[in-house]
Amino acid sequence: MTTVDVDGIVLGIEPFGDEDAPLVLLAGGTTMLSWPDALCERLAAGGRRAVRYDLRDSGESTTADPQAPAYTLRDLAADAAALSGVLGGGPAHLAGIGVGGMVAQVAVLDHPGAFSALTLVGARAVAPGPPDDDLPDHDGAAMGRLFSRPTPDWTDREAVADFAAAGAEILGDDPVAARARAARVWDRTPGTAAPVQTANQLGTVFSRLDCTPRWRERLPGIEVPTLVVHGRRDRFFPVGNAEAIARAIPGARLLVLEEATHAIPEAAVGEVADAMLGLGRIGQSGGDVPGRPGPGRAGP
């Protein structure tokens, strides 16, 4: 892992694969560790330069005041476009997971020349807060359990890892994987102050961002090949959010992971990597996005 300076903003990055290979830029949600190591390695083995990175106020990226961020969602989208340019090699395949998927949608809309393809994992097309009436909201029972828990002692690495594991069980994710990821995130967090830890562990900085203007109505203007990936059992952003994105973006392919929840499970890494590699080939050739769903997929 290293850092790069992008227009005066430091961004933490980790590259996988040949430096001269086509770039797949993986926006964290909020830290880069939301993207599994195995997925990055599969992309690299498939002939891509996979670079995952931390959003601002997470990981090795610029951290200021997560409780009062002095930037907007569009600034984070601009970071993605600028990072693509700094890393070079032509337009990048941009992928965003969770809240990083919100960044990725706005980045492709605001900076279309910077990107050749788009992958969205576990995302939705509206800002944090109540969704549009036609979109499913968070699972109320799960969220009640998730957010009614006492917060851990952020200075205690094991307590933070236990907190993450318990949260994963509520959401239906793998608690063992969540525990390990939380410990790695803790190790990379610049300090144990509660606002900084919650920004890294829970992405709370996003709830304080200026996420205007709306971008959902602009989605039909996305012209790059697009893959939308979502867990069928996601309780945080139910799968109807992915279906709405796929309907809105012309030709988008929807890959539903039948046994997955919010995170990408180890068992699905190969399927997701293969779908992303296939999308990248379409983007490089300039062909149309396949519109017919295959096994395990739902049409847009």
Backbone hydrogen bonds in HBPLUS format (Angstrom, degrees):
<---DONOR---> <-ACCEPTOR-->    atom                        ^
c    i                          cat <-CA-CA->   ^        H-A-AA   ^      H-
h    n   atom  resd res      DA  || num        DHA   H-A  angle D-A-AA Bond
n    s   type  num  typ     dist DA aas  dist angle  dist       angle   num
A0002-THR N   A0013-ILE O   2.89 MM  11  5.52 165.1  1.92 159.7 164.5     1
A0013-ILE N   A0002-THR O   2.82 MM  11  5.52 167.1  1.84 147.4 151.8     2
A0004-VAL N   A0011-LEU O   2.98 MM   7  5.50 149.8  2.08 144.7 153.7     3
A0011-LEU N   A0004-VAL O   2.90 MM   7  5.50 164.2  1.93 160.3 165.4     4
A0006-VAL N   A0009-ILE O   2.74 MM   3  5.07 174.2  1.75 148.3 150.3     5
A0009-ILE N   A0006-VAL O   2.93 MM   3  5.07 162.1  1.96 112.8 118.6     6
A0062-THR N   A0010-VAL O   2.82 MM  52  5.16 148.6  1.91 153.8 147.1     7
A0054-ASP N   A0012-GLY O   2.95 MM  42  5.34 151.9  2.03 144.6 152.5     8
A0014-GLU N   A0052-ARG O   2.89 MM  38  5.45 138.2  2.06 154.4 163.1     9
A0052-ARG N   A0014-GLU O   3.11 MM  38  5.45 152.3  2.19 150.2 144.3    10
A0016-PHE N   A0050-ALA O   2.65 MM  34  5.04 138.0  1.82 150.0 163.5    11
A0050-ALA N   A0016-PHE O   2.90 MM  34  5.04 131.5  2.14 145.6 154.0    12
A0021-ALA N   A0018-ASP O   3.10 MM   3  5.31 164.7  2.12 111.1 115.9    13
A0049-ARG N   A0022-PRO O   2.81 MM  27  5.75 172.0  1.82 147.2 148.6    14
A0093-HIS N   A0023-LEU O   2.98 MM  70  6.26 173.1  1.99 156.9 156.3    15
A0024-VAL N   A0049-ARG O   2.94 MM  25  5.99 164.9  1.96 141.4 141.4    16
A0051-VAL N   A0024-VAL O   2.90 MM  27  6.25 163.9  1.93 166.7 168.9    17
A0025-LEU N   A0093-HIS O   2.81 MM  68  6.10 149.2  1.90 150.0 160.5    18
A0095-ALA N   A0025-LEU O   2.80 MM  70  6.05 160.6  1.84 170.8 167.8    19
A0026-LEU N   A0051-VAL O   2.83 MM  25  5.92 173.1  1.84 145.3 147.3    20
A0053-TYR N   A0026-LEU O   2.97 MM  27  6.26 152.7  2.05 169.0 162.8    21
A0027-ALA N   A0095-ALA O   2.76 MM  68  6.06 159.2  1.80 175.3 170.4    22
A0028-GLY N   A0053-TYR O   3.01 MM  25  5.74 137.0  2.20 155.7 166.8    23
A0029-GLY N   A0031-THR O   3.23 MM   2  5.36 136.7  2.43 138.2 126.6    24
A0055-LEU N   A0030-THR O   3.04 MM  25  5.52 178.4  2.04 170.0 169.4    25
A0034-SER N   A0031-THR O   3.23 MM   3  6.08 166.7  2.25 122.4 124.0    26
A0035-TRP N   A0032-MET O   3.03 MM   3  5.96 169.1  2.04 125.9 129.2    27
A0039-LEU N   A0036-PRO O   3.15 MM   3  5.33 126.0  2.46 100.4 113.3    28
A0040-CYS N   A0036-PRO O   3.23 MM   4  6.63 163.4  2.26 155.1 158.5    29
A0041-GLU N   A0037-ASP O   2.92 MM   4  6.22 158.1  1.97 155.5 162.5    30
A0042-ARG N   A0038-ALA O   2.93 MM   4  6.11 147.8  2.03 140.6 149.1    31
A0043-LEU N   A0039-LEU O   2.97 MM   4  6.26 157.0  2.02 152.3 158.0    32
A0044-ALA N   A0040-CYS O   3.02 MM   4  6.28 156.3  2.08 145.5 152.1    33
A0045-ALA N   A0041-GLU O   2.90 MM   4  6.12 156.3  1.96 145.3 151.9    34
A0046-GLY N   A0042-ARG O   2.98 MM   4  6.15 129.7  2.24 136.0 149.1    35
A0046-GLY N   A0043-LEU O   3.10 MM   3  4.98 130.8  2.35  91.2 105.0    36
A0048-ARG N   A0043-LEU O   3.11 MM   5  5.56 140.5  2.27 140.0 144.4    37
A0047-GLY N   A0044-ALA O   3.06 MM   3  5.35 155.1  2.12 115.0 115.5    38
A0057-ASP N   A0062-THR O   2.74 MM   5  5.73 166.9  1.75 152.9 153.8    39
A0061-SER N   A0058-SER O   3.03 MM   3  5.77 149.0  2.12 148.5 149.9    40
A0068-ALA N   A0065-ASP O   2.95 MM   3  5.48 156.8  2.00 119.3 126.4    41
A0075-ASP N   A0072-THR O   3.05 MM   3  5.10 128.7  2.32  96.1 109.7    42
A0076-LEU N   A0072-THR O   3.19 MM   4  6.64 151.3  2.28 146.5 153.6    43
A0073-LEU N   A0210-ASP O   3.05 MM 137  6.24 167.6  2.06 153.2 153.0    44
A0077-ALA N   A0073-LEU O   2.96 MM   4  6.33 147.5  2.07 144.9 154.7    45
A0078-ALA N   A0074-ARG O   2.90 MM   4  6.13 148.3  2.00 138.5 147.1    46
A0079-ASP N   A0075-ASP O   2.89 MM   4  6.23 143.1  2.03 142.7 153.1    47
A0080-ALA N   A0076-LEU O   3.24 MM   4  6.59 151.3  2.32 142.1 147.6    48
A0081-ALA N   A0077-ALA O   3.22 MM   4  6.61 158.8  2.26 148.2 153.0    49
A0082-ALA N   A0078-ALA O   2.87 MM   4  6.06 164.6  1.90 153.7 158.2    50
A0083-LEU N   A0079-ASP O   2.79 MM   4  5.92 156.9  1.84 151.3 158.0    51
A0084-SER N   A0080-ALA O   3.00 MM   4  6.18 153.7  2.07 144.2 151.0    52
A0085-GLY N   A0081-ALA O   3.15 MM   4  6.47 150.9  2.24 142.6 149.8    53
A0086-VAL N   A0082-ALA O   2.92 MM   4  6.24 155.9  1.98 150.4 157.1    54
A0087-LEU N   A0083-LEU O   2.95 MM   4  6.11 160.6  1.99 152.7 157.1    55
A0088-GLY N   A0084-SER O   3.10 MM   4  6.23 133.3  2.33 135.7 147.5    56
A0092-ALA N   A0114-ALA O   3.00 MM  22  6.47 154.5  2.07 145.7 138.5    57
A0116-SER N   A0092-ALA O   2.77 MM  24  5.46 153.5  1.83 122.8 131.4    58
A0094-LEU N   A0117-ALA O   2.95 MM  23  6.17 152.8  2.02 152.5 143.7    59
A0119-THR N   A0094-LEU O   2.88 MM  25  6.33 150.7  1.97 148.7 154.6    60
A0096-GLY N   A0119-THR O   2.95 MM  23  6.42 153.1  2.02 157.9 163.2    61
A0121-VAL N   A0096-GLY O   2.92 MM  25  6.24 162.7  1.95 160.2 163.5    62
A0100-GLY N   A0097-ILE O   2.86 MM   3  4.79 135.2  2.07 139.3 129.5    63
A0098-GLY N   A0121-VAL O   2.85 MM  23  6.30 156.7  1.90 163.7 171.6    64
A0101-GLY N   A0098-GLY O   2.87 MM   3  5.29 146.3  1.98 106.9 117.2    65
A0102-MET N   A0099-VAL O   3.01 MM   3  5.20 134.7  2.22 100.4 112.4    66
A0103-VAL N   A0099-VAL O   3.29 MM   4  6.75 156.0  2.35 146.0 151.5    67
A0104-ALA N   A0100-GLY O   2.91 MM   4  6.15 156.1  1.96 143.1 149.8    68
A0105-GLN N   A0101-GLY O   3.07 MM   4  6.22 155.1  2.14 139.8 145.2    69
A0106-VAL N   A0102-MET O   3.23 MM   4  6.49 170.8  2.24 154.7 156.0    70
A0107-ALA N   A0103-VAL O   2.86 MM   4  6.02 154.4  1.93 151.0 159.5    71
A0108-VAL N   A0104-ALA O   3.04 MM   4  6.22 163.5  2.07 151.9 154.1    72
A0109-LEU N   A0105-GLN O   3.14 MM   4  6.34 153.2  2.21 144.4 152.2    73
A0110-ASP N   A0106-VAL O   2.80 MM   4  5.89 162.8  1.83 154.5 159.0    74
A0111-HIS N   A0107-ALA O   2.79 MM   4  5.57 146.6  1.90 144.0 152.7    75
A0114-ALA N   A0111-HIS O   3.05 MM   3  5.73 161.8  2.08 122.9 128.5    76
A0115-PHE N   A0112-PRO O   3.37 MM   3  5.84 166.8  2.39 113.4 117.1    77
A0118-LEU N   A0225-PRO O   2.92 MM 107  6.30 154.2  1.99 160.9 166.1    78
A0227-LEU N   A0118-LEU O   2.84 MM 109  6.30 154.5  1.91 154.5 163.2    79
A0120-LEU N   A0227-LEU O   2.88 MM 107  6.34 157.0  1.93 159.6 167.3    80
A0229-VAL N   A0120-LEU O   2.74 MM 109  6.04 172.0  1.74 167.5 170.4    81
A0122-GLY N   A0229-VAL O   2.97 MM 107  6.42 158.5  2.02 155.5 159.8    82
A0135-LEU N   A0132-ASP O   2.99 MM   3  5.43 166.6  2.01 120.1 123.4    83
A0139-ASP N   A0235-ARG O   2.87 MM  96  5.16 171.4  1.88 164.7 163.1    84
A0143-MET N   A0139-ASP O   2.91 MM   4  6.09 162.4  1.94 158.9 164.6    85
A0144-GLY N   A0140-GLY O   2.90 MM   4  6.02 151.5  1.99 145.3 153.1    86
A0145-ARG N   A0141-ALA O   3.16 MM   4  6.45 158.7  2.21 147.8 152.0    87
A0146-LEU N   A0142-ALA O   2.85 MM   4  6.03 156.7  1.91 147.7 155.4    88
A0147-PHE N   A0143-MET O   2.92 MM   4  5.94 168.9  1.94 153.5 154.4    89
A0156-ASP N   A0153-ASP O   2.88 MM   3  5.50 166.2  1.90 125.1 129.3    90
A0160-VAL N   A0156-ASP O   3.05 MM   4  6.34 156.5  2.11 156.3 162.8    91
A0161-ALA N   A0157-ARG O   2.98 MM   4  6.26 156.5  2.04 148.0 154.9    92
A0162-ASP N   A0158-GLU O   2.86 MM   4  6.08 156.8  1.92 147.4 153.6    93
A0163-PHE N   A0159-ALA O   2.97 MM   4  6.15 154.4  2.04 142.9 149.9    94
A0164-ALA N   A0160-VAL O   3.01 MM   4  6.30 155.6  2.07 147.8 153.6    95
A0165-ALA N   A0161-ALA O   2.98 MM   4  6.23 156.5  2.03 148.2 154.7    96
A0166-ALA N   A0162-ASP O   2.96 MM   4  6.20 160.8  2.00 152.1 156.7    97
A0167-GLY N   A0163-PHE O   3.02 MM   4  6.24 154.4  2.09 144.0 151.3    98
A0168-ALA N   A0164-ALA O   2.93 MM   4  6.17 151.9  2.01 147.4 155.0    99
A0169-GLU N   A0165-ALA O   3.10 MM   4  6.42 151.3  2.19 146.0 152.9   100
A0170-ILE N   A0166-ALA O   3.22 MM   4  6.55 151.8  2.30 144.1 150.9   101
A0171-LEU N   A0167-GLY O   3.10 MM   4  6.41 151.9  2.18 146.7 154.1   102
A0172-GLY N   A0168-ALA O   2.84 MM   4  5.92 117.5  2.24 139.8 156.7   103
A0173-ASP N   A0168-ALA O   2.74 MM   5  4.71 138.2  1.92 147.3 144.8   104
A0172-GLY N   A0169-GLU O   3.23 MM   3  4.95 143.0  2.38  91.0 101.7   105
A0178-ALA N   A0174-ASP O   2.99 MM   4  6.17 158.4  2.04 150.5 157.4   106
A0179-ARG N   A0175-PRO O   2.88 MM   4  5.95 153.2  1.95 142.2 148.7   107
A0180-ALA N   A0176-VAL O   3.13 MM   4  6.38 164.8  2.16 148.3 151.7   108
A0181-ARG N   A0177-ALA O   2.93 MM   4  6.13 161.2  1.97 150.0 155.6   109
A0182-ALA N   A0178-ALA O   2.89 MM   4  6.01 160.3  1.93 147.8 153.2   110
A0183-ALA N   A0179-ARG O   3.07 MM   4  6.30 154.7  2.13 148.1 154.4   111
A0184-ARG N   A0180-ALA O   3.13 MM   4  6.42 154.0  2.20 144.9 151.7   112
A0185-VAL N   A0181-ARG O   2.86 MM   4  6.15 157.9  1.90 152.3 159.0   113
A0186-TRP N   A0182-ALA O   2.83 MM   4  6.03 160.3  1.87 148.4 153.8   114
A0187-ASP N   A0183-ALA O   3.02 MM   4  6.24 153.6  2.09 142.4 149.0   115
A0188-ARG N   A0184-ARG O   3.21 MM   4  6.47 134.3  2.43 139.2 150.5   116
A0188-ARG N   A0185-VAL O   3.00 MM   3  5.17 133.6  2.22 100.7 113.7   117
A0189-THR N   A0185-VAL O   3.00 MM   4  6.13 114.4  2.44 143.7 161.0   118
A0189-THR N   A0186-TRP O   3.20 MM   3  5.13 153.5  2.28  99.9 107.9   119
A0191-GLY N   A0189-THR O   2.82 MM   2  5.75 128.4  2.09 114.7  98.6   120
A0196-VAL N   A0193-ALA O   3.10 MM   3  5.51 119.9  2.48 109.8 123.9   121
A0197-GLN N   A0193-ALA O   2.93 MM   4  6.15 165.5  1.95 162.0 166.9   122
A0198-THR N   A0194-ALA O   2.86 MM   4  5.97 167.6  1.87 158.7 161.7   123
A0199-ALA N   A0195-PRO O   3.07 MM   4  6.11 144.6  2.20 133.4 142.8   124
A0200-ASN N   A0196-VAL O   3.10 MM   4  6.34 148.4  2.20 143.2 151.0   125
A0201-GLN N   A0197-GLN O   2.72 MM   4  5.88 169.6  1.73 160.1 163.5   126
A0202-LEU N   A0198-THR O   2.81 MM   4  5.07 148.6  1.91 125.3 135.7   127
A0204-THR N   A0198-THR O   3.47 MM   6  6.03 171.2  2.48 122.9 123.0   128
A0203-GLY N   A0199-ALA O   3.19 MM   4  4.45 128.9  2.47 101.3 110.2   129
A0206-PHE N   A0203-GLY O   3.13 MM   3  6.02 158.5  2.17 125.2 129.3   130
A0207-SER N   A0204-THR O   3.09 MM   3  5.65 140.6  2.25 113.6 122.4   131
A0208-ARG N   A0205-VAL O   3.04 MM   3  5.46 155.4  2.10 110.3 118.2   132
A0209-LEU N   A0206-PHE O   3.22 MM   3  5.23 164.6  2.24 105.1 109.8   133
A0218-ARG N   A0215-TRP O   2.92 MM   3  5.22 148.6  2.02 110.5 120.6   134
A0219-LEU N   A0216-ARG O   3.18 MM   3  5.53 163.6  2.21 111.9 117.0   135
A0221-GLY N   A0218-ARG O   2.84 MM   3  5.61 160.0  1.88 127.0 133.9   136
A0222-ILE N   A0219-LEU O   3.00 MM   3  5.59 173.4  2.00 124.8 126.4   137
A0253-ARG N   A0226-THR O   2.98 MM  27  6.32 168.2  1.99 153.4 154.7   138
A0228-VAL N   A0253-ARG O   2.77 MM  25  6.06 164.0  1.80 168.7 172.1   139
A0255-LEU N   A0228-VAL O   2.75 MM  27  6.04 167.3  1.76 161.3 165.6   140
A0230-HIS N   A0255-LEU O   3.08 MM  25  6.56 150.8  2.17 159.5 163.8   141
A0257-LEU N   A0230-HIS O   2.82 MM  27  6.02 162.4  1.86 149.1 155.2   142
A0234-ASP N   A0231-GLY O   3.27 MM   3  5.21 161.3  2.31 112.8 110.7   143
A0232-ARG N   A0257-LEU O   2.92 MM  25  5.80 171.1  1.92 141.0 140.8   144
A0233-ARG N   A0260-ALA O   2.91 MM  27  5.86 155.2  1.97 177.4 169.3   145
A0241-ASN N   A0238-PRO O   2.97 MM   3  6.09 167.5  1.99 137.2 139.1   146
A0242-ALA N   A0239-VAL O   2.96 MM   3  5.32 123.4  2.29 108.3 121.6   147
A0243-GLU N   A0239-VAL O   3.09 MM   4  6.49 158.7  2.14 153.4 160.0   148
A0244-ALA N   A0240-GLY O   3.04 MM   4  6.20 149.5  2.14 139.8 146.9   149
A0245-ILE N   A0241-ASN O   3.16 MM   4  6.46 154.8  2.22 143.1 149.4   150
A0246-ALA N   A0242-ALA O   2.92 MM   4  6.17 168.8  1.94 157.6 160.2   151
A0247-ARG N   A0243-GLU O   3.00 MM   4  6.17 147.9  2.10 142.4 150.7   152
A0248-ALA N   A0244-ALA O   3.14 MM   4  6.28 146.3  2.26 141.1 149.6   153
A0248-ALA N   A0245-ILE O   3.06 MM   3  5.17 121.6  2.41  97.0 111.8   154
A0249-ILE N   A0245-ILE O   3.09 MM   4  6.33 151.2  2.17 158.5 164.9   155
A0252-ALA N   A0249-ILE O   3.12 MM   3  5.55 166.2  2.14 138.1 136.2   156
A0260-ALA N   A0257-LEU O   3.15 MM   3  5.38 159.7  2.19 111.5 117.9   157
A0268-ALA N   A0265-PRO O   2.95 MM   3  5.46 150.5  2.04 114.3 123.1   158
A0269-VAL N   A0266-GLU O   3.23 MM   3  5.38 162.9  2.26 108.1 113.3   159
A0272-VAL N   A0268-ALA O   3.00 MM   4  6.21 166.3  2.02 163.1 166.8   160
A0273-ALA N   A0269-VAL O   2.87 MM   4  6.00 166.7  1.89 155.3 159.6   161
A0274-ASP N   A0270-GLY O   2.93 MM   4  6.04 164.2  1.95 149.2 153.6   162
A0275-ALA N   A0271-GLU O   3.10 MM   4  6.25 157.1  2.16 142.8 148.9   163
A0276-MET N   A0272-VAL O   2.94 MM   4  6.19 155.8  2.00 151.0 157.8   164
A0277-LEU N   A0273-ALA O   2.86 MM   4  6.08 159.1  1.90 154.3 160.1   165
A0278-GLY N   A0274-ASP O   2.96 MM   4  6.14 155.3  2.02 145.2 152.0   166
A0279-LEU N   A0275-ALA O   3.00 MM   4  6.19 152.2  2.08 142.0 149.6   167
A0280-GLY N   A0276-MET O   2.93 MM   4  6.16 155.0  1.99 146.7 153.5   168
A0281-ARG N   A0277-LEU O   3.14 MM   4  6.43 149.8  2.23 144.1 150.9   169
A0282-ILE N   A0278-GLY O   3.22 MM   4  6.54 151.7  2.30 142.6 149.7   170
A0283-GLY N   A0279-LEU O   2.96 MM   4  6.29 159.5  2.00 152.9 158.4   171
A0284-GLN N   A0280-GLY O   2.97 MM   4  6.21 151.8  2.05 148.0 154.9   172
A0285-SER N   A0281-ARG O   3.04 MM   4  6.19 148.2  2.15 142.2 150.4   173
A0286-GLY N   A0282-ILE O   2.88 MM   4  5.95 129.4  2.14 146.7 160.2   174
A0297-ARG N   A0294-GLY O   3.13 MM   3  5.50 142.5  2.27 141.9 138.1   175
